[in-house]
Amino acid sequence: MSAPSLLDRVRSRLAVEEQAPSRAGVAALVRQEAGGLMGDGDVLCAVRSAVDELAGAGPLEPLLRLPGVTDVLVNGPDEVWLDRGAGLERAAGVRFPDEDAVRRLAVRLAASGGRRLDDAAPWVDVGLPDGTRLHAVLPPVSGTGTCLSLRVLRRCAQSLADLEARGALPGESGALVRAVVARRLAFLVTGGTGSGKTTLLSALLGEVDAAERLVLCEDATELTPPHPHVVRLLTRPANVEGAGAIGLRDLVRQALRMRPDRLVVGEVRGAEVVDLLAALNTGHDGGCGTLHANRSAEVPARLEALGVAAGLGRAAVHSQAAAGLEVVLHLRRTAEGRRVDEIGLLRRTGELVAVEPGWRADGGPCPAGEELRARLAGR
Protein backbone atom coordinates (compact mmCIF):
# COMPACT_ATOMS: atom_id res chain seq x y z
CA MET A 1 0.00 0.00 0.00
CA SER A 2 1.52 3.27 -1.04
CA ALA A 3 1.38 6.45 1.02
CA PRO A 4 -0.57 8.41 -1.65
CA SER A 5 -3.35 5.81 -1.82
CA LEU A 6 -3.52 5.77 1.95
CA LEU A 7 -3.81 9.55 1.99
CA ASP A 8 -6.59 9.44 -0.61
CA ARG A 9 -8.59 6.98 1.48
CA VAL A 10 -8.21 9.06 4.62
CA ARG A 11 -9.27 12.15 2.67
CA SER A 12 -12.40 10.41 1.37
CA ARG A 13 -13.39 9.38 4.89
CA LEU A 14 -12.90 12.91 6.16
CA ALA A 15 -15.06 14.27 3.34
CA VAL A 16 -18.20 12.89 4.99
CA GLU A 17 -17.38 14.32 8.41
CA GLU A 18 -19.42 17.34 9.52
CA GLN A 19 -16.63 19.02 11.50
CA ALA A 20 -13.18 20.19 10.51
CA PRO A 21 -10.62 17.39 10.99
CA SER A 22 -8.50 17.44 14.13
CA ARG A 23 -4.93 16.22 14.28
CA ALA A 24 -5.90 13.38 16.60
CA GLY A 25 -8.77 12.37 14.31
CA VAL A 26 -6.57 12.27 11.21
CA ALA A 27 -3.93 10.24 13.04
CA ALA A 28 -6.55 7.71 14.18
CA LEU A 29 -7.90 7.31 10.63
CA VAL A 30 -4.40 6.77 9.22
CA ARG A 31 -3.76 4.00 11.73
CA GLN A 32 -7.11 2.39 10.92
CA GLU A 33 -6.53 2.51 7.16
CA ALA A 34 -2.94 1.32 7.45
CA GLY A 35 -3.97 -1.77 9.43
CA GLY A 36 -1.10 -4.18 9.86
CA LEU A 37 0.32 -3.77 6.37
CA MET A 38 2.81 -1.10 7.33
CA GLY A 39 5.64 -1.08 9.82
CA ASP A 40 5.65 1.26 12.81
CA GLY A 41 8.11 3.64 11.16
CA ASP A 42 6.06 3.83 7.96
CA VAL A 43 2.87 4.40 9.94
CA LEU A 44 4.47 7.29 11.85
CA CYS A 45 5.66 8.88 8.59
CA ALA A 46 2.21 8.44 7.05
CA VAL A 47 0.56 9.95 10.14
CA ARG A 48 2.77 13.03 10.02
CA SER A 49 2.25 13.46 6.27
CA ALA A 50 -1.53 13.08 6.57
CA VAL A 51 -1.80 15.39 9.60
CA ASP A 52 0.23 18.08 7.83
CA GLU A 53 -1.89 17.77 4.70
CA LEU A 54 -5.36 17.36 6.19
CA ALA A 55 -5.28 19.02 9.62
CA GLY A 56 -2.08 21.07 9.62
CA ALA A 57 -0.71 23.75 7.34
CA GLY A 58 0.18 21.45 4.44
CA PRO A 59 3.48 22.38 2.76
CA LEU A 60 3.85 25.27 5.23
CA GLU A 61 3.93 22.97 8.26
CA PRO A 62 7.71 22.26 8.12
CA LEU A 63 8.35 26.01 7.97
CA LEU A 64 6.19 26.66 11.03
CA ARG A 65 8.23 24.07 12.94
CA LEU A 66 11.59 25.70 12.17
CA PRO A 67 13.26 27.25 15.24
CA GLY A 68 13.05 31.03 15.32
CA VAL A 69 10.42 31.44 12.60
CA THR A 70 8.00 34.25 13.46
CA ASP A 71 6.09 34.66 10.19
CA VAL A 72 5.22 32.57 7.14
CA LEU A 73 3.74 34.45 4.17
CA VAL A 74 2.16 33.12 0.98
CA ASN A 75 1.69 35.48 -1.97
CA GLY A 76 0.89 32.77 -4.51
CA PRO A 77 1.38 29.05 -5.26
CA ASP A 78 5.12 29.40 -5.87
CA GLU A 79 5.86 32.44 -3.70
CA VAL A 80 6.35 31.50 -0.04
CA TRP A 81 8.36 33.63 2.39
CA LEU A 82 9.43 33.29 6.01
CA ASP A 83 10.97 35.47 8.69
CA ARG A 84 13.38 34.08 11.28
CA GLY A 85 14.00 37.43 12.93
CA ALA A 86 16.46 38.91 10.43
CA GLY A 87 14.05 39.90 7.67
CA LEU A 88 12.09 38.07 4.99
CA GLU A 89 13.67 35.26 3.00
CA ARG A 90 12.32 33.08 0.21
CA ALA A 91 11.37 29.57 1.33
CA ALA A 92 13.37 27.52 -1.15
CA GLY A 93 11.65 24.42 -2.48
CA VAL A 94 8.28 25.15 -0.89
CA ARG A 95 5.36 25.64 -3.25
CA PHE A 96 1.72 24.70 -3.85
CA PRO A 97 0.47 22.78 -6.89
CA ASP A 98 -1.82 25.64 -7.95
CA GLU A 99 -3.94 28.57 -6.73
CA ASP A 100 -6.80 26.25 -5.76
CA ALA A 101 -4.49 24.45 -3.31
CA VAL A 102 -3.63 27.75 -1.58
CA ARG A 103 -7.32 28.64 -1.34
CA ARG A 104 -8.27 25.21 0.04
CA LEU A 105 -5.62 25.53 2.74
CA ALA A 106 -6.79 29.04 3.67
CA VAL A 107 -10.44 27.92 3.91
CA ARG A 108 -9.56 24.85 5.98
CA LEU A 109 -7.36 26.78 8.40
CA ALA A 110 -10.06 29.41 8.84
CA ALA A 111 -12.61 26.66 9.57
CA SER A 112 -10.30 25.15 12.18
CA GLY A 113 -10.43 28.52 13.95
CA GLY A 114 -14.21 28.57 13.77
CA ARG A 115 -14.41 31.22 11.03
CA ARG A 116 -15.85 31.37 7.55
CA LEU A 117 -13.79 32.20 4.45
CA ASP A 118 -15.51 32.34 1.08
CA ASP A 119 -16.63 34.78 -1.62
CA ALA A 120 -19.14 36.36 0.78
CA ALA A 121 -16.51 36.77 3.52
CA PRO A 122 -13.26 37.14 1.51
CA TRP A 123 -10.91 37.81 4.42
CA VAL A 124 -10.37 36.42 7.89
CA ASP A 125 -8.23 37.19 10.93
CA VAL A 126 -8.35 34.39 13.48
CA GLY A 127 -6.30 32.50 16.04
CA LEU A 128 -5.79 28.82 15.23
CA PRO A 129 -6.06 26.08 17.87
CA ASP A 130 -2.25 25.87 18.24
CA GLY A 131 -1.99 29.63 18.86
CA THR A 132 -0.81 30.58 15.36
CA ARG A 133 -2.44 33.76 14.06
CA LEU A 134 -3.95 33.47 10.57
CA HIS A 135 -4.83 36.28 8.20
CA ALA A 136 -6.08 35.34 4.74
CA VAL A 137 -7.51 37.27 1.79
CA LEU A 138 -9.23 35.72 -1.24
CA PRO A 139 -9.48 37.06 -4.80
CA PRO A 140 -10.71 39.38 -6.16
CA VAL A 141 -9.94 41.43 -3.03
CA SER A 142 -6.43 40.09 -3.34
CA GLY A 143 -5.45 40.85 -6.91
CA THR A 144 -2.57 38.35 -6.97
CA GLY A 145 -4.47 35.30 -5.72
CA THR A 146 -5.07 33.95 -2.23
CA CYS A 147 -2.72 35.54 0.31
CA LEU A 148 -1.87 33.90 3.63
CA SER A 149 -0.08 35.43 6.61
CA LEU A 150 0.75 33.16 9.55
CA ARG A 151 2.20 34.68 12.72
CA VAL A 152 3.84 32.03 14.91
CA LEU A 153 3.45 32.59 18.63
CA ARG A 154 6.40 31.06 20.44
CA ARG A 155 5.15 30.27 23.92
CA CYS A 156 8.57 29.91 25.47
CA ALA A 157 8.93 32.31 28.36
CA GLN A 158 12.22 34.20 28.24
CA SER A 159 13.60 35.98 31.26
CA LEU A 160 15.36 39.32 31.23
CA ALA A 161 18.58 37.40 31.77
CA ASP A 162 17.91 35.46 28.55
CA LEU A 163 17.28 38.70 26.67
CA GLU A 164 20.46 40.23 28.09
CA ALA A 165 22.44 37.21 26.91
CA ARG A 166 21.06 37.76 23.41
CA GLY A 167 22.05 41.43 23.43
CA ALA A 168 18.48 42.75 23.59
CA LEU A 169 19.25 44.88 26.66
CA PRO A 170 22.44 46.80 25.85
CA GLY A 171 24.38 48.85 28.37
CA GLU A 172 22.52 49.73 31.56
CA SER A 173 19.08 49.24 30.00
CA GLY A 174 18.66 45.94 31.84
CA ALA A 175 19.04 47.60 35.23
CA LEU A 176 16.78 50.48 34.20
CA VAL A 177 13.87 48.32 33.03
CA ARG A 178 14.11 46.20 36.19
CA ALA A 179 13.85 49.39 38.23
CA VAL A 180 10.79 50.48 36.22
CA VAL A 181 9.01 47.27 37.27
CA ALA A 182 10.24 47.38 40.87
CA ARG A 183 9.10 51.01 41.33
CA ARG A 184 5.65 50.15 39.91
CA LEU A 185 5.86 52.83 37.22
CA ALA A 186 3.22 52.64 34.48
CA PHE A 187 4.91 51.98 31.13
CA LEU A 188 4.38 51.13 27.49
CA VAL A 189 6.61 48.89 25.40
CA THR A 190 6.67 50.39 21.91
CA GLY A 191 8.20 49.58 18.54
CA GLY A 192 7.40 48.40 15.04
CA THR A 193 5.93 45.07 14.00
CA GLY A 194 8.18 42.17 14.99
CA SER A 195 10.46 44.30 17.15
CA GLY A 196 10.03 42.06 20.21
CA LYS A 197 7.51 44.09 22.22
CA THR A 198 5.55 41.10 23.51
CA THR A 199 8.72 39.16 24.35
CA LEU A 200 10.12 42.03 26.43
CA LEU A 201 6.80 42.73 28.17
CA SER A 202 6.42 39.06 29.08
CA ALA A 203 9.94 39.01 30.52
CA LEU A 204 9.31 42.19 32.50
CA LEU A 205 6.13 40.73 34.00
CA GLY A 206 8.25 37.84 35.20
CA GLU A 207 10.11 40.35 37.39
CA VAL A 208 6.92 41.37 39.22
CA ASP A 209 6.72 40.35 42.89
CA ALA A 210 5.21 36.88 43.24
CA ALA A 211 2.62 38.22 45.70
CA GLU A 212 1.06 40.47 43.03
CA ARG A 213 -1.87 39.49 40.81
CA LEU A 214 -1.47 40.03 37.05
CA VAL A 215 -4.61 40.38 34.92
CA LEU A 216 -3.80 40.17 31.21
CA CYS A 217 -6.14 41.38 28.43
CA GLU A 218 -5.21 40.02 25.00
CA ASP A 219 -6.52 39.15 21.56
CA ALA A 220 -4.60 35.87 21.62
CA THR A 221 -2.44 34.06 24.15
CA GLU A 222 0.88 35.76 23.48
CA LEU A 223 2.19 36.88 26.87
CA THR A 224 3.72 34.01 28.82
CA PRO A 225 5.16 35.62 31.96
CA PRO A 226 7.00 33.28 34.33
CA HIS A 227 4.85 34.38 37.24
CA PRO A 228 2.77 32.33 39.72
CA HIS A 229 -0.41 34.48 39.67
CA VAL A 230 -1.64 35.24 36.16
CA VAL A 231 -5.28 35.70 35.12
CA ARG A 232 -5.83 35.82 31.37
CA LEU A 233 -8.79 37.39 29.55
CA LEU A 234 -9.14 36.88 25.77
CA THR A 235 -11.22 38.66 23.17
CA ARG A 236 -13.77 36.82 21.05
CA PRO A 237 -14.72 37.59 17.44
CA ALA A 238 -18.30 37.84 16.29
CA ASN A 239 -19.99 34.67 15.07
CA VAL A 240 -21.24 34.16 11.53
CA GLU A 241 -24.35 36.18 12.39
CA GLY A 242 -22.18 39.09 13.46
CA ALA A 243 -23.09 38.80 17.16
CA GLY A 244 -21.26 37.85 20.33
CA ALA A 245 -18.06 39.85 19.83
CA ILE A 246 -16.01 40.68 22.95
CA GLY A 247 -13.35 43.34 22.47
CA LEU A 248 -10.35 44.52 24.46
CA ARG A 249 -12.32 47.44 25.87
CA ASP A 250 -14.80 44.97 27.40
CA LEU A 251 -11.93 42.99 28.89
CA VAL A 252 -10.24 46.02 30.43
CA ARG A 253 -13.48 46.99 32.14
CA GLN A 254 -13.94 43.49 33.53
CA ALA A 255 -10.29 43.30 34.60
CA LEU A 256 -10.72 46.38 36.79
CA ARG A 257 -13.29 44.44 38.84
CA MET A 258 -10.94 41.50 39.39
CA ARG A 259 -8.59 43.17 41.90
CA PRO A 260 -5.54 43.44 39.64
CA ASP A 261 -2.22 44.47 41.14
CA ARG A 262 -1.02 44.94 37.56
CA LEU A 263 -3.39 45.60 34.68
CA VAL A 264 -1.80 44.53 31.40
CA VAL A 265 -3.13 45.17 27.89
CA GLY A 266 -1.27 42.97 25.43
CA GLU A 267 -1.62 45.45 22.57
CA VAL A 268 -3.18 48.91 22.81
CA ARG A 269 -4.65 49.59 19.38
CA GLY A 270 -8.19 50.88 19.80
CA ALA A 271 -10.81 52.30 22.13
CA GLU A 272 -9.41 50.31 25.07
CA VAL A 273 -6.84 53.11 25.44
CA VAL A 274 -9.58 55.21 27.11
CA ASP A 275 -10.23 52.63 29.82
CA LEU A 276 -6.53 51.90 30.30
CA LEU A 277 -5.69 55.58 30.82
CA ALA A 278 -8.63 55.93 33.19
CA ALA A 279 -7.42 52.92 35.18
CA LEU A 280 -3.89 54.28 35.42
CA ASN A 281 -5.36 57.48 36.86
CA THR A 282 -7.46 55.74 39.51
CA GLY A 283 -4.91 53.97 41.65
CA HIS A 284 -3.87 51.07 39.40
CA ASP A 285 -0.10 51.54 39.61
CA GLY A 286 2.30 49.56 37.48
CA GLY A 287 -0.08 49.03 34.55
CA CYS A 288 1.50 48.37 31.20
CA GLY A 289 0.99 47.24 27.61
CA THR A 290 2.45 47.40 24.11
CA LEU A 291 1.84 50.00 21.42
CA HIS A 292 2.92 50.19 17.79
CA ALA A 293 5.05 53.27 17.16
CA ASN A 294 7.97 54.02 14.85
CA ARG A 295 9.71 56.23 17.43
CA SER A 296 9.18 56.89 21.11
CA ALA A 297 8.58 60.58 20.34
CA GLU A 298 5.50 59.55 18.33
CA VAL A 299 3.81 57.77 21.25
CA PRO A 300 1.73 60.82 22.35
CA ALA A 301 0.42 61.23 18.79
CA ARG A 302 -0.54 57.53 18.65
CA LEU A 303 -2.35 57.77 21.99
CA GLU A 304 -4.09 60.93 20.83
CA ALA A 305 -5.26 59.30 17.59
CA LEU A 306 -6.64 56.26 19.42
CA GLY A 307 -8.24 58.30 22.20
CA VAL A 308 -9.88 60.87 19.93
CA ALA A 309 -11.26 58.09 17.71
CA ALA A 310 -12.83 56.59 20.84
CA GLY A 311 -14.51 59.87 21.75
CA LEU A 312 -12.01 61.33 24.21
CA GLY A 313 -10.95 64.94 23.61
CA ARG A 314 -7.37 65.75 22.64
CA ALA A 315 -6.67 67.67 25.82
CA ALA A 316 -8.14 64.86 27.93
CA VAL A 317 -5.95 62.23 26.24
CA HIS A 318 -2.77 64.21 26.91
CA SER A 319 -3.83 65.10 30.45
CA GLN A 320 -4.58 61.49 31.37
CA ALA A 321 -1.42 60.23 29.69
CA ALA A 322 0.66 62.77 31.61
CA ALA A 323 -0.92 61.78 34.92
CA GLY A 324 -1.08 58.02 34.39
CA LEU A 325 1.83 56.96 32.16
CA GLU A 326 5.44 57.52 33.07
CA VAL A 327 7.89 55.52 30.96
CA VAL A 328 8.19 54.37 27.35
CA LEU A 329 10.48 51.43 26.50
CA HIS A 330 11.14 51.62 22.78
CA LEU A 331 12.48 48.67 20.80
CA ARG A 332 14.11 48.63 17.41
CA ARG A 333 14.70 45.78 15.03
CA THR A 334 18.18 45.88 13.52
CA ALA A 335 20.32 43.58 11.40
CA GLU A 336 21.92 42.36 14.64
CA GLY A 337 18.55 41.55 16.20
CA ARG A 338 15.89 43.16 18.36
CA ARG A 339 16.98 45.41 21.21
CA VAL A 340 15.92 48.20 23.54
CA ASP A 341 16.76 51.39 21.67
CA GLU A 342 15.49 54.08 24.00
CA ILE A 343 13.91 54.58 27.42
CA GLY A 344 11.83 57.74 27.47
CA LEU A 345 9.98 59.73 30.09
CA LEU A 346 6.59 61.36 29.53
CA ARG A 347 6.69 65.09 30.34
CA ARG A 348 4.15 67.86 30.08
CA THR A 349 4.85 70.60 27.53
CA GLY A 350 2.03 73.05 28.09
CA GLU A 351 -1.28 71.29 27.50
CA LEU A 352 0.36 68.39 25.68
CA VAL A 353 2.78 65.64 26.66
CA ALA A 354 6.01 64.63 24.99
CA VAL A 355 8.38 61.70 25.38
CA GLU A 356 11.95 62.79 26.08
CA PRO A 357 14.87 60.36 26.09
CA GLY A 358 16.22 59.32 29.48
CA TRP A 359 18.53 56.65 28.04
CA ARG A 360 19.60 55.86 24.49
CA ALA A 361 21.45 52.87 23.11
CA ASP A 362 23.47 55.09 20.75
CA GLY A 363 24.63 57.32 23.58
CA GLY A 364 22.85 60.39 22.18
CA PRO A 365 21.56 63.32 24.26
CA CYS A 366 19.15 62.40 27.05
CA PRO A 367 17.45 65.53 28.41
CA ALA A 368 15.33 63.45 30.82
CA GLY A 369 18.22 61.29 32.05
CA GLU A 370 18.51 62.77 35.52
CA GLU A 371 14.75 62.85 36.09
CA LEU A 372 14.38 59.22 34.95
CA ARG A 373 17.02 58.02 37.38
CA ALA A 374 15.51 60.12 40.15
CA ARG A 375 12.11 58.48 39.63
CA LEU A 376 13.64 55.02 39.51
CA ALA A 377 15.43 55.78 42.78
CA GLY A 378 12.10 56.78 44.35
CA ARG A 379 12.90 60.48 44.60
Secondary structure, 3 states (H helix, E strand, C coil): CCHHHHHHHHHHHHCCCCCCCCHHHHHHHHHHHHCCCCCHHHHHHHHHHHHHHHCCCHHHHHHHHCCCCCEEEEEECCEEEEECCCCEEECCCCCCCCHHHHHHHHHHHHHHCCCCCCCCCCEEEEECCCCCEEEEECCCCCCCCCEEEEECCCCCCCCHHHHHHCCCCCCCHHHHHHHHHHCCCCEEEEECCCCCHHHHHHHHHCCCCCCCCEEEEECCCCCCCCCCCEEEEECECCCCCCCCCECHHHHHHHHCCCCCCEEEECCCCCCHHHHHHHHHCCCCCCCEEEEECCCHHHHHHHHHHHHHHCCCCHHHHHHHHHHHCCEEEEEEEECCEEEEEEEEEEEEECCEEEEEEEEECCCCCCCCHHHHHHHHCCC
